[in-house]
Amino acid sequence: MAGIDFFRKCLELEEQYNSKHLKINHAIQTNGYELDEEWCAFLSQNHFLVGLSVDGVKATHDASGGMEAARTRTCACCTRPAC
C-alpha cells in the first residue's frame, strides 16, 4: 500500500482541483497489516471505505501473504474504534 503521505497529498489535490464540489468517495482494499492507529484515524476522519481481506484460516492467510501472524493483525484492525 502507498504510504499515508501519498493519500494525504491526494486529498489535498482533490480539494484544490474539485472546483465543482463534486462528491468524491474513497475506498481501499488491504490485508490490514500496515494499519496502525494513525492510519485508522486518517481513514476514519476522511470517510474512506476500507475493505479488509482475510484469506481463509490463519495458516492459509499467513502463508499467502508471507507475513507472520498477518490474519491475527488483520482481524485486530477490525476492532479498532477509529476504523
N, C-alpha and C positions, 0 to 999 in steps of 0.2 A: 504494500500500500504506500502511496506517496505520503510524505511527511505532513504533519499538521500545518506547517508554514505554507505549503502548496495550497491547501484548502483555504487557509486564511486569505491568501492572495487572490484566489478565485472569487471569493465572496467580495473582496474589495473591488475587483474588476467588474463584477456583476452590478454592484451598487453604482459604480462610476458610469457604466455604459447602458444601464437599463432605464433610459430616459422616458420610456412609455410606462414605466412602473408595472410591468407585466409580472404576474405571479410566477415565481420560479420554485420548483420543487427539487429537493436534493435527496439522493439515495446512494448508499454504498453497500456493497456486499463484501463481507470479510469473515475470516475464521475467528476474529476477535482477539487473536493472540497479542497484538500490539495495543489493544485498547486499555489505556490506563485512566486514572481519574481525570487528567487533563483532556484526553480525547473524549471521554464520556460527557464532560461538561461542555466542550465545544460542540459536539454533535447535538446535544440536547438544546443548548442555547440557540443554535441555528436551525433547529427543526429538521434535522436530517432523519430520513427513514433509514434504519440500519438493518440489513439482513445478515444474520449470523449463520454460517454454515457449520454443521456438525456432520461429519462423515461416518455415520454408524456408531458402533460401540467404541469405547475408549481406545482399545488396541488398534482398530482399523483407522480411526481418526488420527491418532498419533503417528501411525506408520505412513499414512498418505501425505501428511504434511511434513514429515521428517522432524517434528518438534516434540520433545519430551513433554508429556502432560498437557498437550495442546487442548484436548477436549475438556479437561477439567478447567483450564483457564477460560475457554470459550463459554462454558456454562456459568462460571463465576461472573463473567461480564454481564450476563443477563440479569443478575440480581442487583447490580449497582443502581442506586436510586436515580442517578443522573441520566442513565441510559434509557 
